[in-house]
Amino acid sequence: MATVTLGTNANNTLTAIKWDRGVSIADVAVIAAGIKNDNIIPNASNFAFNPVVQGAFVRFGQLYIPNRGYLTLEPGDYVGFDPQTGWPILVSGPAITNPAGSGWSHT
């Protein structure tokens, strides 16, 4: 097995928010409504019918990765989701704000 490179096809494909304790309920709801269960239709290329995972992202900083477990967010972390599959994406605050350039960007 060998390592590969990973990235999005464009720098504007993921819907995301910067998490902190003061994030709005509306912003949390947008992210939570986009996270889907990736194992409902195994090996399917069409995720449109996979259900949203209720409670996958909550305001107190818990992110549920469907069928894998929970992660705790730190202030400054970015959380988003892939619009096609509903897969959650977590990028740590230090990784995205690294002045030397980490390859991550946001608007």
Phi, psi and omega per residue, in radians:
M1 nan 2.534 -3.099
A2 -2.276 2.723 3.079
T3 -1.282 2.767 3.121
V4 -2.349 2.999 3.004
T5 -1.658 2.702 -3.072
L6 -2.459 2.403 3.090
G7 -3.057 3.003 3.088
T8 -1.511 2.832 3.117
N9 -1.268 -0.353 3.107
A10 -2.603 2.904 -3.113
N11 -1.583 0.247 -3.102
N12 -2.375 0.462 -3.064
T13 -1.602 -0.342 -3.087
L14 -1.733 2.335 2.983
T15 -1.492 2.235 -3.034
A16 -2.626 2.879 3.007
I17 -2.388 2.709 2.981
K18 -1.533 2.103 -3.057
W19 -1.534 2.368 2.897
D20 -2.676 3.023 -3.043
R21 -1.129 -0.295 -3.131
G22 -1.739 0.165 -3.118
V23 -1.070 2.511 -3.057
S24 -1.286 2.657 3.095
I25 -1.078 -0.652 3.134
A26 -1.095 -0.735 3.122
D27 -1.152 -0.727 3.082
V28 -1.052 -0.731 -3.113
A29 -1.096 -0.655 3.119
V30 -1.074 -0.816 -3.139
I31 -1.178 -0.812 -3.114
A32 -1.033 -0.642 -3.116
A33 -1.278 -0.209 -3.118
G34 -1.732 -0.170 -3.080
I35 -1.502 2.128 -3.081
K36 -2.034 2.775 3.063
N37 -1.391 2.073 -3.077
D38 -1.482 -0.091 -3.076
N39 -1.905 0.196 3.132
I40 -1.234 -0.806 3.093
I41 -1.995 1.548 -3.064
P42 -0.990 2.378 3.083
N43 1.049 0.349 3.118
A44 -1.411 2.564 3.075
S45 -1.668 -0.124 3.123
N46 -2.006 1.860 -3.099
F47 -1.618 0.079 -3.049
A48 -1.016 -0.522 -3.077
F49 -1.673 -0.041 3.091
N50 -1.256 2.410 -3.050
P51 -1.339 2.619 2.989
V52 -1.146 2.444 3.128
V53 -1.538 1.895 -3.136
Q54 -1.101 2.311 3.122
G55 1.344 0.262 -3.103
A56 -1.204 -0.447 3.097
F57 -2.445 2.190 -3.100
V58 -2.211 2.751 -2.986
R59 -1.083 -0.447 -3.108
F60 -1.483 0.204 2.956
G61 1.638 0.495 3.050
Q62 -1.889 2.266 3.098
L63 -2.068 2.152 3.094
Y64 -1.669 2.155 3.039
I65 -1.585 1.958 -3.019
P66 -0.873 2.255 3.098
N67 1.138 0.251 -3.099
R68 -2.303 -0.647 3.085
G69 2.449 -3.008 -3.055
Y70 -1.802 2.589 2.997
L71 -2.212 2.548 3.079
T72 -1.783 2.218 3.140
L73 -1.481 2.624 3.030
E74 -1.898 2.615 3.087
P75 -0.935 2.328 -3.122
G76 1.707 -0.232 3.076
D77 -1.206 2.662 3.058
Y78 -1.929 2.344 3.093
V79 -2.223 2.377 -3.140
G80 -2.645 -2.929 3.108
F81 -2.614 2.675 3.077
D82 -1.353 2.226 -3.042
P83 -1.210 -0.391 -3.120
Q84 -1.470 -0.734 -3.036
T85 -1.853 -0.325 -3.066
G86 1.390 0.231 -3.109
W87 -1.299 2.243 3.137
P88 -1.283 2.546 3.132
I89 -2.205 2.245 3.086
L90 -2.112 2.195 3.075
V91 -2.141 2.208 -3.112
S92 -1.157 2.607 3.097
G93 -0.943 -0.855 3.126
P94 -1.080 -0.578 3.142
A95 -1.186 -0.652 -3.071
I96 -1.504 -0.341 -3.133
T97 -1.863 0.157 -3.137
N98 -1.022 2.038 -3.098
P99 -1.135 -0.357 3.117
A100 -1.364 -0.163 3.120
G101 1.611 2.029 -3.106
S102 -1.891 -0.135 -3.063
G103 1.671 -0.189 3.100
W104 -1.696 2.552 3.066
S105 -2.529 2.882 3.103
H106 -2.642 2.911 3.137
T107 -1.681 nan nan
